[in-house]
Amino acid sequence: MIKDMLTKNLPWAAPVVAIGLAASGVFDRGENAEPQQVQSTANVAAPAAAVVQPQPAQVAATTSVVTDENEVSQTSNLATSFNSLTAAGVLDQSVVTEPAQPTQVAAVEPAPAAPRQPSLDDDPAGFFAAAQAKLAAKTSCYEDLRNLTEQARVYFPSGGLTGGERGMGQARLIGLVAQECPGVQIIVEGHSDPSGDPDVNLRLSRQRAEAIVARVAASGINTSNFIVKGMGQSVPSTVRGPKPASFYDRRVEFDVVQTRVSATLNSAAPRPLAPCVAQLKDAVSQVKVFYAPRSITSSASDMQAALNLAIKASACPQARLRVVGQHTDQEGAGETPATGRLRAAALMSALVGQGIESTQVIIAAPSWSQTDPDQPGLSSSRIDFDVIVDEG
């Protein structure tokens, strides 16, 4: 057991201690020292130096520790034991441990700095140009969606839930544009033909709308802004062609609703609304334009009221005017969602003809008849007004 301990510990302990003692002069016994003993000490130090080469700080530290006579005696005995074990072949001095190589640390190149966006302080022109570009992009995508939804229709076989491929292509295109257009919702309306039970047709129409949304989502398109609505047989199609009318009734149609328009430049610090916004909101709540059944032309007084609203909106930098074309679903009125869209488009065209910028007016038309919650007795053959606020 003692031999094992010496074998494990002495190869590193004995050389270090012996070198320290030699440097401190412990083995120097004066002029009467026997030459053989000095030679023996040198023999111990020489191979030890080949194994470990201490730094000057290590030698100095070892020298300062060995100050007591008892420690000198114990160290001398340890050196003598080291010589004896070496001569007996217990210790193998041929094993020399190479010093560990220093770890090479690869240089890391700094990441390139992100391009600096123009700020209001150092580049006012660039700042406002970027803001206008963002606003124009959002306005453009809404107009694209409005055009797409007006043309898109998916037709179904009688009692079926599988829409035609041509219409599905249109639905996917609407989904692709909508997922990159913030502040919009896509209304997906399912319809049925008039044959059969009305309650069954209502469920079937909703299932058709849900099936279209599911197929669009299966294409990897985000449909979180799609809203499903079942219309049953209540809204017949206005499309006529070589096929029976019931074929065009069994359909899914689309509508786009603008929920917000915002060129937000700094969401953390929105600017306060200008007083003109509140004034414009109060003004639009008092103006409605009414129409005769199926008509899209308004009276001169109604036209003047709408023009006054548009002028106020043009003078308010944080607001735009929205024209919402409504229609009635009363039996015999002969109106459809297309009637509401035509009313809004005709009024917008008249406003532009009076010098109003087209970008200052937004038109919309819901695909179902809406009553005014504050005045439920009002005719639905009308145009409502709303204010789109830029809160950025």
C-alpha positions as CSV (number, residue, x, y, z in Angstrom):
1,M,0.0,0.0,0.0
2,I,2.8,2.5,0.9
3,K,4.6,1.6,-2.3
4,D,1.4,2.4,-4.3
5,M,1.0,5.8,-2.6
6,L,4.7,6.7,-3.2
7,T,4.4,5.5,-6.8
8,K,1.3,7.8,-7.4
9,N,2.5,10.9,-5.5
10,L,6.3,11.1,-5.5
11,P,6.8,11.5,-9.3
12,W,5.3,15.0,-9.0
13,A,5.8,16.0,-5.3
14,A,9.5,15.0,-4.8
15,P,11.0,17.0,-7.8
16,V,9.2,20.2,-6.8
17,V,10.2,20.0,-3.2
18,A,13.8,19.1,-4.1
19,I,14.2,22.0,-6.5
20,G,12.8,24.4,-3.9
21,L,15.3,23.2,-1.2
22,A,18.2,23.3,-3.6
23,A,17.4,26.9,-4.5
24,S,17.1,28.0,-0.9
25,G,20.5,26.6,0.1
26,V,19.1,24.0,2.5
27,F,21.5,21.4,1.1
28,D,24.5,23.7,1.6
29,R,26.1,22.4,4.8
30,G,29.3,24.6,4.7
31,E,32.9,23.9,3.8
32,N,33.0,20.6,5.8
33,A,30.2,19.0,3.8
34,E,31.0,15.7,2.2
35,P,31.4,15.9,-1.5
36,Q,29.5,12.6,-2.0
37,Q,26.3,14.1,-0.3
38,V,26.4,17.2,-2.5
39,Q,26.8,15.1,-5.6
40,S,23.8,13.0,-4.5
41,T,21.6,16.2,-4.1
42,A,22.6,17.4,-7.5
43,N,21.7,14.0,-9.0
44,V,18.2,14.4,-7.5
45,A,17.7,18.0,-8.8
46,A,18.9,17.3,-12.3
47,P,16.3,14.8,-13.4
48,A,13.6,16.7,-11.5
49,A,14.4,19.8,-13.5
50,A,13.8,17.8,-16.7
51,V,10.3,16.9,-15.5
52,V,9.1,20.3,-14.2
53,Q,10.6,23.7,-14.7
54,P,9.1,26.0,-12.1
55,Q,8.8,29.7,-12.6
56,P,10.9,32.0,-10.4
57,A,7.7,32.9,-8.5
58,Q,7.2,29.2,-7.6
59,V,10.8,28.9,-6.3
60,A,10.5,32.0,-4.2
61,A,7.3,30.8,-2.7
62,T,8.8,27.4,-1.8
63,T,11.9,29.1,-0.3
64,S,9.7,31.3,1.9
65,V,7.8,28.3,3.3
66,V,10.8,26.2,4.3
67,T,12.0,28.1,7.4
68,D,11.7,25.6,10.3
69,E,14.5,23.2,11.1
70,N,12.0,20.3,11.5
71,E,10.6,21.1,8.0
72,V,14.2,21.1,6.6
73,S,14.8,17.7,8.2
74,Q,11.6,16.2,6.8
75,T,12.4,17.6,3.4
76,S,15.9,16.1,3.4
77,N,14.4,12.7,4.4
78,L,12.0,13.0,1.5
79,A,14.8,13.7,-1.0
80,T,16.8,10.8,0.3
81,S,13.7,8.5,-0.1
82,F,13.2,9.8,-3.6
83,N,16.9,8.8,-4.5
84,S,16.4,5.3,-2.9
85,L,13.2,4.7,-4.8
86,T,14.7,5.8,-8.0
87,A,17.7,3.5,-7.6
88,A,15.5,0.6,-6.8
89,G,13.5,1.1,-10.0
90,V,10.3,1.9,-8.2
91,L,10.0,5.4,-9.9
92,D,10.2,5.7,-13.6
93,Q,11.9,9.0,-14.5
94,S,11.5,8.4,-18.2
95,V,7.9,9.6,-18.1
96,V,7.9,13.3,-18.9
97,T,4.6,15.0,-19.2
98,E,4.4,17.6,-22.0
99,P,2.9,20.9,-21.1
100,A,-0.6,21.4,-22.3
101,Q,-0.9,23.5,-25.5
102,P,-2.8,26.7,-25.1
103,T,-6.3,26.6,-26.5
104,Q,-6.7,28.5,-29.7
105,V,-9.7,30.8,-29.6
106,A,-11.2,31.6,-33.0
107,A,-11.8,35.2,-33.7
108,V,-15.4,36.1,-34.0
109,E,-16.2,38.8,-36.5
110,P,-18.8,41.3,-35.3
111,A,-22.2,41.1,-36.9
112,P,-22.9,43.8,-39.5
113,A,-25.0,46.7,-38.1
114,A,-28.6,46.9,-39.2
115,P,-29.3,49.7,-41.6
116,R,-30.4,52.8,-39.8
117,Q,-33.9,54.0,-40.5
118,P,-34.4,57.7,-41.2
119,S,-35.5,59.6,-38.1
120,L,-37.5,62.8,-37.8
121,D,-34.5,64.7,-36.3
122,D,-31.8,64.0,-38.9
123,D,-33.8,63.3,-42.1
124,P,-37.4,64.7,-42.0
125,A,-37.9,64.2,-45.8
126,G,-36.9,60.5,-45.6
127,F,-38.9,60.0,-42.5
128,F,-42.2,61.2,-44.1
129,A,-41.4,59.5,-47.4
130,A,-41.1,56.2,-45.6
131,A,-44.4,56.8,-43.8
132,Q,-46.2,57.7,-47.0
133,A,-44.8,54.6,-48.7
134,K,-46.2,52.4,-45.9
135,L,-49.6,54.0,-46.1
136,A,-49.7,53.7,-49.9
137,A,-48.8,50.0,-49.7
138,K,-51.7,49.3,-47.2
139,T,-54.1,51.4,-49.3
140,S,-53.1,49.5,-52.4
141,C,-53.6,46.1,-50.9
142,Y,-57.1,47.0,-49.8
143,E,-58.0,48.2,-53.3
144,D,-56.6,44.9,-54.7
145,L,-58.7,42.9,-52.3
146,R,-61.8,44.9,-53.1
147,N,-61.4,44.2,-56.8
148,L,-60.7,40.5,-56.2
149,T,-63.6,39.9,-53.9
150,E,-66.0,41.6,-56.2
151,Q,-65.1,39.1,-59.0
152,A,-64.6,35.9,-57.0
153,R,-67.2,33.2,-56.8
154,V,-67.0,29.5,-56.0
155,Y,-69.9,27.4,-57.3
156,F,-71.2,24.1,-55.9
157,P,-73.1,21.1,-57.2
158,S,-76.6,20.6,-55.8
159,G,-76.3,19.6,-52.1
160,G,-72.5,19.5,-52.4
161,L,-69.7,21.0,-50.4
162,T,-66.9,20.7,-53.0
163,G,-66.4,24.0,-54.8
164,G,-65.2,24.4,-58.3
165,E,-61.4,24.6,-58.9
166,R,-61.6,27.9,-60.8
167,G,-63.3,29.6,-57.8
168,M,-60.9,27.9,-55.4
169,G,-58.0,29.5,-57.2
170,Q,-59.6,32.9,-56.7
171,A,-60.2,32.2,-53.0
172,R,-56.5,31.2,-52.5
173,L,-55.4,34.4,-54.2
174,I,-57.6,36.5,-51.9
175,G,-56.0,34.7,-49.0
176,L,-52.5,35.3,-50.1
177,V,-53.2,39.1,-50.5
178,A,-55.1,39.3,-47.3
179,Q,-52.4,37.8,-45.1
180,E,-50.0,40.5,-46.2
181,C,-52.6,43.3,-45.8
182,P,-53.0,44.4,-42.2
183,G,-56.3,45.9,-40.9
184,V,-58.7,43.9,-43.2
185,Q,-61.2,41.1,-42.7
186,I,-62.5,38.8,-45.4
187,I,-66.1,37.9,-45.1
188,V,-66.8,34.5,-46.7
189,E,-70.6,34.1,-47.5
190,G,-72.1,30.8,-48.3
191,H,-75.4,30.6,-50.3
192,S,-77.8,27.9,-51.5
193,D,-80.5,27.7,-54.1
194,P,-84.2,28.0,-53.1
195,S,-85.0,24.3,-53.4
196,G,-85.5,22.3,-50.2
197,D,-86.0,23.2,-46.6
198,P,-84.8,26.8,-45.7
199,D,-83.3,25.6,-42.4
200,V,-81.3,22.9,-44.1
201,N,-80.2,25.3,-46.8
202,L,-79.0,27.8,-44.1
203,R,-76.8,25.1,-42.5
204,L,-75.6,24.0,-45.9
205,S,-74.6,27.5,-47.0
206,R,-72.5,27.9,-43.8
207,Q,-70.9,24.6,-44.3
208,R,-69.9,25.6,-47.9
209,A,-68.2,28.8,-46.6
210,E,-66.4,26.7,-43.9
211,A,-65.2,24.2,-46.5
212,I,-63.7,27.0,-48.6
213,V,-61.8,28.5,-45.7
214,A,-60.6,25.0,-44.7
215,R,-59.2,24.4,-48.2
216,V,-57.5,27.8,-48.3
217,A,-55.9,27.1,-44.9
218,A,-54.8,23.7,-46.1
219,S,-52.7,25.5,-48.8
220,G,-50.6,27.0,-46.0
221,I,-52.4,30.4,-46.1
222,N,-53.2,32.2,-42.9
223,T,-57.0,32.5,-42.6
224,S,-57.2,34.0,-39.1
225,N,-58.8,37.1,-40.6
226,F,-61.5,35.1,-42.5
227,I,-65.1,35.3,-41.1
228,V,-67.6,32.7,-42.2
229,K,-71.3,33.6,-42.7
230,G,-74.2,31.4,-43.9
231,M,-76.8,33.2,-45.9
232,G,-79.0,30.3,-46.9
233,Q,-81.4,31.0,-49.8
234,S,-82.1,34.6,-48.7
235,V,-79.9,36.3,-51.3
236,P,-80.3,35.0,-54.9
237,S,-77.4,35.5,-57.2
238,T,-77.5,38.4,-59.7
239,V,-75.3,36.5,-62.1
240,R,-77.0,35.0,-65.2
241,G,-75.5,32.7,-67.8
242,P,-76.0,29.6,-69.9
243,K,-76.6,27.4,-66.8
244,P,-79.8,27.3,-64.7
245,A,-80.3,30.1,-62.2
246,S,-80.0,27.6,-59.3
247,F,-76.4,26.8,-60.3
248,Y,-75.4,30.5,-59.8
249,D,-77.3,30.5,-56.5
250,R,-75.2,27.7,-55.0
251,R,-72.1,29.7,-54.4
252,V,-69.6,31.3,-52.0
253,E,-68.9,35.0,-52.3
254,F,-66.4,37.2,-50.6
255,D,-66.3,40.7,-49.2
256,V,-63.5,42.7,-47.6
257,V,-64.0,44.9,-44.6
258,Q,-61.4,47.5,-43.5
259,T,-61.0,47.3,-39.8
260,R,-58.3,49.9,-39.4
261,V,-55.9,52.0,-41.6
262,S,-52.8,53.0,-39.8
263,A,-49.4,54.2,-41.0
264,T,-48.0,53.6,-37.5
265,L,-44.5,55.1,-37.3
266,N,-43.8,54.6,-33.7
267,S,-46.3,52.3,-31.9
268,A,-44.7,53.0,-28.6
269,A,-45.5,56.7,-28.8
270,P,-48.7,57.3,-30.8
271,R,-49.4,61.0,-31.5
272,P,-52.5,62.5,-30.0
273,L,-55.5,62.9,-32.3
274,A,-56.1,66.3,-33.8
275,P,-59.3,68.1,-32.8
276,C,-60.5,67.9,-36.4
277,V,-61.0,64.1,-36.0
278,A,-63.6,64.5,-33.2
279,Q,-65.3,67.2,-35.2
280,L,-65.4,65.0,-38.3
281,K,-66.8,62.0,-36.4
282,D,-69.6,64.2,-35.0
283,A,-70.4,65.5,-38.5
284,V,-70.6,62.0,-40.2
285,S,-73.0,60.8,-37.4
286,Q,-75.6,63.3,-38.6
287,V,-75.4,62.7,-42.4
288,K,-77.1,59.8,-44.3
289,V,-78.0,59.7,-48.0
290,F,-81.2,57.9,-48.8
291,Y,-82.2,56.3,-52.1
292,A,-85.3,55.1,-53.9
293,P,-85.5,51.3,-54.4
294,R,-82.8,50.1,-56.8
295,S,-81.6,53.7,-57.5
296,I,-78.0,54.8,-57.3
297,T,-78.4,58.5,-57.8
298,S,-78.8,61.0,-54.9
299,S,-80.4,64.4,-54.6
300,A,-78.5,67.6,-54.9
301,S,-78.9,68.4,-51.2
302,D,-77.6,64.9,-50.2
303,M,-74.7,65.4,-52.6
304,Q,-73.8,68.7,-51.1
305,A,-73.9,67.2,-47.5
306,A,-71.5,64.4,-48.7
307,L,-69.2,66.9,-50.3
308,N,-69.0,69.0,-47.1
309,L,-67.9,65.8,-45.2
310,A,-65.3,65.1,-47.8
311,I,-63.9,68.6,-47.6
312,K,-63.6,68.4,-43.8
313,A,-61.9,65.0,-44.1
314,S,-59.4,66.4,-46.7
315,A,-58.5,69.2,-44.2
316,C,-57.9,66.8,-41.4
317,P,-54.4,65.1,-41.8
318,Q,-55.3,62.2,-39.5
319,A,-58.6,61.2,-41.1
320,R,-60.2,59.9,-44.2
321,L,-63.8,59.5,-45.1
322,R,-65.4,56.1,-45.7
323,V,-68.6,55.8,-47.8
324,V,-70.6,52.7,-46.9
325,G,-73.2,51.6,-49.5
326,Q,-76.2,49.8,-48.0
327,H,-79.0,47.8,-49.5
328,T,-82.3,46.5,-48.4
329,D,-83.3,42.8,-48.4
330,Q,-87.0,43.5,-48.2
331,E,-89.0,41.3,-50.5
332,G,-89.8,42.9,-53.8
333,A,-87.2,45.7,-53.4
334,G,-85.0,44.1,-56.0
335,E,-81.7,45.1,-54.3
336,T,-78.6,43.1,-53.7
337,P,-75.1,43.7,-52.2
338,A,-74.1,44.9,-55.7
339,T,-76.7,47.8,-55.3
340,G,-74.9,49.0,-52.2
341,R,-71.5,48.8,-53.9
342,L,-72.8,50.8,-56.9
343,R,-74.2,53.5,-54.7
344,A,-70.9,53.9,-52.9
345,A,-68.9,53.9,-56.1
346,A,-71.2,56.4,-57.8
347,L,-71.0,58.8,-54.8
348,M,-67.2,58.5,-54.7
349,S,-67.0,59.3,-58.4
350,A,-69.1,62.4,-57.9
351,L,-66.9,63.6,-55.0
352,V,-63.8,63.1,-57.1
353,G,-65.5,65.1,-59.9
354,Q,-65.9,67.9,-57.4
355,G,-62.1,68.0,-56.7
356,I,-61.8,65.6,-53.8
357,E,-58.6,63.4,-53.9
358,S,-59.5,59.7,-54.6
359,T,-57.1,58.6,-51.8
360,Q,-59.1,60.7,-49.3
361,V,-62.3,58.6,-49.8
362,I,-62.7,54.9,-49.1
363,I,-65.7,52.9,-50.2
364,A,-67.2,49.8,-48.7
365,A,-70.4,47.8,-49.0
366,P,-71.5,45.0,-46.6
367,S,-72.9,41.9,-48.3
368,W,-75.9,41.8,-45.9
369,S,-78.6,44.3,-45.1
370,Q,-77.8,46.4,-42.1
371,T,-80.1,48.5,-39.9
372,D,-79.0,51.4,-37.9
373,P,-78.9,50.3,-34.2
374,D,-79.8,53.8,-33.1
375,Q,-82.6,54.3,-35.7
376,P,-83.9,50.8,-36.6
377,G,-86.8,52.3,-38.6
378,L,-84.6,53.9,-41.2
379,S,-84.6,52.6,-44.7
380,S,-81.7,50.3,-45.6
381,S,-81.5,51.8,-49.1
382,R,-79.0,54.4,-48.0
383,I,-75.3,55.4,-47.7
384,D,-73.7,55.7,-44.2
385,F,-70.4,57.6,-43.5
386,D,-67.6,56.7,-41.2
387,V,-64.1,58.0,-40.3
388,I,-60.9,56.1,-40.8
389,V,-58.3,57.5,-38.4
390,D,-54.6,57.3,-38.7
391,E,-53.4,56.9,-35.1
392,G,-49.7,56.6,-36.0
